[in-house]
Amino acid sequence: MQADRIDYRLGLPDALRFEAAELYDEAFGFKFASAIGGARVRRKLFADCFLCGYAFAAIAADGGKLLGIAGLHTRDGALTGGITPARLRAHLGRLRGAWAAAVLHLYEREPDSRELVMDGIAVRAEARGRGIGGRLLDETAAYARARGYERVRLDVIDINPRARRLYERKGFVAVSTERFAWLRWLLKFGGATRMELRVGG
């Protein structure tokens, strides 16, 4: 599959909701597992709750398969913005939903008015090495620049050096690192580095 056979678009087509949920879970399910056990349950929740307008999608022009996704988070909304305490309770029940909401609160990263926060970026395993992740980052940076944001922000966890190298190649700079080894049992990682890309201002 060639890079020129991939369409990049803002907004996730509704028909690809479940593909997006599967891809997101493959990339980030380990982070959600302590809150929402079971891939099937997580994927159903993601598919139900994703706000599809807050994402860039990489879609194979031949066949329409979703190859990659980059979630966006602004003050107006986020790809995962539909995962609310009420929706968690509806999917998981009252007690499990409350536990999930408490755990997921640890991941919340509210943007300020000058920044766009990345709400996860994932590429299918069989499509890696084709520049899809880099192009999704470029699309996100261009979107932020065109809308007057000063920077794009993301967090990269300490067990994902490959992603960090990609971000650095695209001009992201580490600005701070938070370590929380005491929560490794729950989060499955022990620290995260905040990285920023200046796009304006």
Phi, psi and chi 1 to 4 in degrees:
 res  aa     phi    psi   chi1   chi2   chi3   chi4
   1 MET       -  125.1 -175.0  179.2  -56.4      -
   2 GLN   -91.7  151.9  -58.8  -60.5  -43.2      -
   3 ALA   -60.3  -32.1      -      -      -      -
   4 ASP   -76.7    0.3   61.0   -2.6      -      -
   5 ARG  -103.0   21.3  -61.2  -67.1  -60.1  159.7
   6 ILE  -119.6  130.2  -59.3  171.5      -      -
   7 ASP   -97.5  133.4  -68.3  -28.1      -      -
   8 TYR  -111.2  126.4  -65.9   86.5      -      -
   9 ARG  -143.7  150.8   64.3 -178.3   70.0  172.3
  10 LEU   -82.8  128.6  175.8   64.5      -      -
  11 GLY    99.1  130.6      -      -      -      -
  12 LEU   -92.6  120.0  176.2   70.9      -      -
  13 PRO   -57.5  139.0  -24.0   34.7      -      -
  14 ASP   -58.7  -32.1 -160.8   61.0      -      -
  15 ALA   -65.2  -18.0      -      -      -      -
  16 LEU  -103.0   13.0  -64.0  179.9      -      -
  17 ARG   -53.8  -50.3 -101.9 -177.9 -170.6  -82.5
  18 PHE   -71.8  -34.7 -163.2   76.2      -      -
  19 GLU   -59.7  -42.0  -79.0 -170.4   47.5      -
  20 ALA   -63.4  -41.0      -      -      -      -
  21 ALA   -62.8  -42.0      -      -      -      -
  22 GLU   -63.3  -46.3  -70.7  179.5  -40.8      -
  23 LEU   -64.1  -43.2 -179.8   55.5      -      -
  24 TYR   -62.9  -40.4 -158.0   87.1      -      -
  25 ASP   -69.3  -37.2 -171.1   60.6      -      -
  26 GLU   -60.0  -37.9  -73.2  171.5    8.4      -
  27 ALA   -81.1  -39.4      -      -      -      -
  28 PHE  -124.3    4.4  -55.4  111.2      -      -
  29 GLY   -57.0  -34.5      -      -      -      -
  30 PHE   -62.8  -30.2   74.9   97.2      -      -
  31 LYS   -74.9  -27.7  -68.8  173.0   65.0  175.3
  32 PHE   -93.3  -11.5  -72.6   86.6      -      -
  33 ALA   -60.6  -36.2      -      -      -      -
  34 SER   -67.7  -26.1  -63.2      -      -      -
  35 ALA   -92.2  -40.1      -      -      -      -
  36 ILE  -132.8   95.9  -51.0  164.3      -      -
  37 GLY   -73.9  140.2      -      -      -      -
  38 GLY    92.7  119.5      -      -      -      -
  39 ALA   -59.6  -38.6      -      -      -      -
  40 ARG   -63.0  -42.0 -178.7  178.9  -60.4  178.3
  41 VAL   -66.6  -44.5  174.3      -      -      -
  42 ARG   -61.6  -44.4  -71.7 -167.0  -57.9  -88.6
  43 ARG   -66.9  -37.8  -67.3  173.4 -176.2 -170.2
  44 LYS   -63.7  -41.6 -173.7  175.1 -173.6  -57.4
  45 LEU   -63.5  -47.7  175.0   72.3      -      -
  46 PHE   -59.3  -48.2  -65.9  153.9      -      -
  47 ALA   -60.2  -35.7      -      -      -      -
  48 ASP   -75.6  -32.1 -176.4   43.7      -      -
  49 CYS  -105.7  -15.9  -64.4      -      -      -
  50 PHE   -57.4  137.4  -83.2  168.2      -      -
  51 LEU   -96.7   97.9  -57.9 -177.5      -      -
  52 CYS   -67.4  -16.9  -66.8      -      -      -
  53 GLY   -73.4  -14.2      -      -      -      -
  54 TYR  -104.4   58.0  -65.6   94.4      -      -
  55 ALA  -161.8  150.5      -      -      -      -
  56 PHE  -101.2  138.0  -83.5  100.1      -      -
  57 ALA  -120.1  139.7      -      -      -      -
  58 ALA  -106.1  116.8      -      -      -      -
  59 ILE  -124.7  130.0  -57.9  170.8      -      -
  60 ALA   -62.3  124.1      -      -      -      -
  61 ALA   -64.3  -29.3      -      -      -      -
  62 ASP   -99.1   96.4 -178.9   12.0      -      -
  63 GLY   108.5  -20.5      -      -      -      -
  64 GLY    75.1   20.5      -      -      -      -
  65 LYS   -75.3  139.4 -174.5  174.9 -175.5  179.2
  66 LEU   -76.9  121.4 -177.0   66.7      -      -
  67 LEU  -103.8  -25.5  -58.4  178.7      -      -
  68 GLY  -163.0  159.8      -      -      -      -
  69 ILE  -148.8  140.9 -172.7  170.8      -      -
  70 ALA  -127.9  114.7      -      -      -      -
  71 GLY   -80.7  146.1      -      -      -      -
  72 LEU  -114.1  149.0  -49.2  178.0      -      -
  73 HIS  -139.4  112.1 -173.9  178.2      -      -
  74 THR  -120.6 -178.9   71.2      -      -      -
  75 ARG   -70.4  -14.7  -62.8 -174.2   81.2  172.6
  76 ASP   -87.0  -23.3  -63.0  -37.3      -      -
  77 GLY   168.1  177.1      -      -      -      -
  78 ALA  -153.3  155.8      -      -      -      -
  79 LEU   -52.4  -45.7  175.5   64.0      -      -
  80 THR   -93.7   13.6   56.8      -      -      -
  81 GLY   -65.1  -18.5      -      -      -      -
  82 GLY   -81.7   -4.5      -      -      -      -
  83 ILE   -84.8   79.9  -55.1  176.1      -      -
  84 THR   -98.2  163.5   63.5      -      -      -
  85 PRO   -53.9  -39.1  -30.7   38.1      -      -
  86 ALA   -65.1  -41.3      -      -      -      -
  87 ARG   -69.6  -35.3  -60.8  -67.7  -81.5  -80.8
  88 LEU   -63.2  -43.4  -71.5  167.2      -      -
  89 ARG   -64.1  -37.9  -71.2 -166.9  -60.9  -89.2
  90 ALA   -64.7  -36.8      -      -      -      -
  91 HIS   -83.6  -34.6  -83.0  -98.1      -      -
  92 LEU  -113.0  -12.8  -54.9  173.4      -      -
  93 GLY    95.5  167.8      -      -      -      -
  94 ARG   -63.2  -51.1 -174.7  171.3   60.3   87.1
  95 LEU   -73.6  -47.6  -68.2  178.8      -      -
  96 ARG   -65.3  -35.4  -71.2  176.3   59.7 -155.8
  97 GLY   -64.8  -39.7      -      -      -      -
  98 ALA   -65.9  -41.4      -      -      -      -
  99 TRP   -62.5  -45.8  165.6 -107.1      -      -
 100 ALA   -60.7  -42.8      -      -      -      -
 101 ALA   -61.9  -39.5      -      -      -      -
 102 ALA   -66.1  -41.9      -      -      -      -
 103 VAL   -68.4  -46.0  174.2      -      -      -
 104 LEU   -66.0  -23.5  -64.3 -177.2      -      -
 105 HIS   -59.8  -28.5 -178.8   70.5      -      -
 106 LEU   -64.9  -23.5  -62.6  171.0      -      -
 107 TYR   -92.8   -4.9  -66.0  124.1      -      -
 108 GLU   -66.5  134.2  -70.1 -178.6    7.3      -
 109 ARG  -138.6   90.1  -60.1  167.6  -63.9  158.7
 110 GLU   -75.7  128.1  -71.6  -60.8  -41.5      -
 111 PRO   -77.7  154.3   28.4  -33.0      -      -
 112 ASP   -93.3 -179.7   67.3   33.1      -      -
 113 SER   -68.1  -14.4   60.2      -      -      -
 114 ARG   -99.2   -0.7  -61.4  163.5  -63.6  174.4
 115 GLU  -134.1  152.1   66.0 -175.5    5.0      -
 116 LEU  -109.5  130.4 -178.5  150.4      -      -
 117 VAL  -103.5  134.2  174.3      -      -      -
 118 MET   -71.4  129.6  -62.9  -71.2  -62.4      -
 119 ASP  -107.1   49.4 -164.8   12.6      -      -
 120 GLY    94.6  137.5      -      -      -      -
 121 ILE  -134.6  132.8 -179.4  169.1      -      -
 122 ALA  -145.6  143.0      -      -      -      -
 123 VAL  -129.4  137.2  176.1      -      -      -
 124 ARG   -56.3  142.1  -75.9 -166.3 -176.8  -82.5
 125 ALA   -56.1  -42.1      -      -      -      -
 126 GLU   -74.8   -9.8   65.9  -92.2   25.4      -
 127 ALA  -106.0    2.2      -      -      -      -
 128 ARG   -71.5  155.5  -69.0  173.6 -169.2  159.1
 129 GLY    86.1    6.0      -      -      -      -
 130 ARG  -109.6    9.7  -63.3 -174.2  173.8   96.4
 131 GLY    82.0   11.7      -      -      -      -
 132 ILE   -68.3  -45.2  -65.8  172.2      -      -
 133 GLY   -60.2  -43.6      -      -      -      -
 134 GLY   -63.3  -40.3      -      -      -      -
 135 ARG   -67.3  -38.7  175.8   66.2 -176.8  -86.8
 136 LEU   -62.0  -38.2  -72.1  168.1      -      -
 137 LEU   -66.0  -40.4  -71.7  169.9      -      -
 138 ASP   -62.4  -42.9  -68.7  -17.8      -      -
 139 GLU   -62.7  -40.3  -65.6  -73.3  -16.3      -
 140 THR   -65.9  -43.7  -59.8      -      -      -
 141 ALA   -62.6  -41.9      -      -      -      -
 142 ALA   -65.0  -40.1      -      -      -      -
 143 TYR   -61.4  -45.8  173.0   89.3      -      -
 144 ALA   -63.9  -43.5      -      -      -      -
 145 ARG   -62.7  -44.3 -173.0  176.8  -61.1  110.4
 146 ALA   -65.2  -23.8      -      -      -      -
 147 ARG  -101.3   10.2  -76.9  154.1 -177.6   78.2
 148 GLY    84.5   13.1      -      -      -      -
 149 TYR   -73.2  153.9  -68.9  103.4      -      -
 150 GLU   -88.2  -28.4  -67.0 -178.9    4.9      -
 151 ARG  -156.2  159.0   58.8 -173.8  175.0  -91.1
 152 VAL  -109.7  133.6  176.8      -      -      -
 153 ARG  -121.8  146.4  173.6  164.7   65.0   93.8
 154 LEU  -150.9  164.9   56.5   81.9      -      -
 155 ASP  -118.2  134.6  -69.0  -30.9      -      -
 156 VAL  -119.5  130.1   59.4      -      -      -
 157 ILE   -81.3  159.4   58.7  176.6      -      -
 158 ASP   -68.2  -14.3   58.2    0.2      -      -
 159 ILE   -99.4   15.1   60.2  172.4      -      -
 160 ASN  -129.1   64.2 -162.4   -6.3      -      -
 161 PRO   -65.8  -27.8   23.7  -33.9      -      -
 162 ARG   -62.5  -44.3  179.8  176.9  176.5  177.7
 163 ALA   -64.2  -40.8      -      -      -      -
 164 ARG   -60.9  -40.4  177.9  165.2  177.9  162.3
 165 ARG   -61.9  -39.9  -72.2 -166.6  -64.7  -89.3
 166 LEU   -61.9  -46.1  170.4   62.1      -      -
 167 TYR   -62.0  -41.1  -56.6  145.6      -      -
 168 GLU   -64.6  -39.6  -70.9  171.9  -19.3      -
 169 ARG   -62.6  -29.4  -73.5 -161.7  -57.4  -87.9
 170 LYS   -89.2    5.8  -73.7  -63.3  178.8  178.3
 171 GLY    98.1    2.3      -      -      -      -
 172 PHE   -70.5  142.9  -76.9   81.7      -      -
 173 VAL  -122.3  134.4  175.5      -      -      -
 174 ALA   -69.8  131.5      -      -      -      -
 175 VAL  -116.2  -21.8  -64.6      -      -      -
 176 SER  -166.8  156.8   62.6      -      -      -
 177 THR  -131.3  133.2  -62.6      -      -      -
 178 GLU  -113.8  130.4 -176.0  178.1    6.6      -
 179 ARG  -115.1  136.7  -55.7 -159.3 -177.6  -80.1
 180 PHE  -146.2   62.4   26.7   79.3      -      -
 181 ALA   -57.1  -28.5      -      -      -      -
 182 TRP   -68.3  -14.5   56.0  -79.9      -      -
 183 LEU  -105.7    6.4  -80.5  175.7      -      -
 184 ARG   -57.7  -36.4 -175.4 -178.5  -70.6  -87.7
 185 TRP   -59.6  -29.2   66.2  -86.7      -      -
 186 LEU   -94.6  -44.5  178.7   65.1      -      -
 187 LEU   -89.8  -19.1  -56.1  179.5      -      -
 188 LYS    75.3   10.0  -48.3  -54.6 -179.5 -167.7
 189 PHE  -150.2  161.4   56.8   93.0      -      -
 190 GLY  -113.3    5.3      -      -      -      -
 191 GLY  -177.2  163.9      -      -      -      -
 192 ALA  -146.4  143.3      -      -      -      -
 193 THR  -109.2  128.6  -63.5      -      -      -
 194 ARG   -82.3  130.2  172.6  174.4  168.8  167.5
 195 MET  -127.4  146.4  -56.1 -173.2   74.9      -
 196 GLU  -133.4  146.5  -66.7 -179.5   -6.8      -
 197 LEU  -121.3  119.3  174.3   70.1      -      -
 198 ARG   -76.4  129.7  -57.6  -69.3  -61.2 -172.1
 199 VAL  -124.4   -6.2  -64.3      -      -      -
 200 GLY  -175.6 -176.3      -      -      -      -
 201 GLY    85.2      -      -      -      -      -
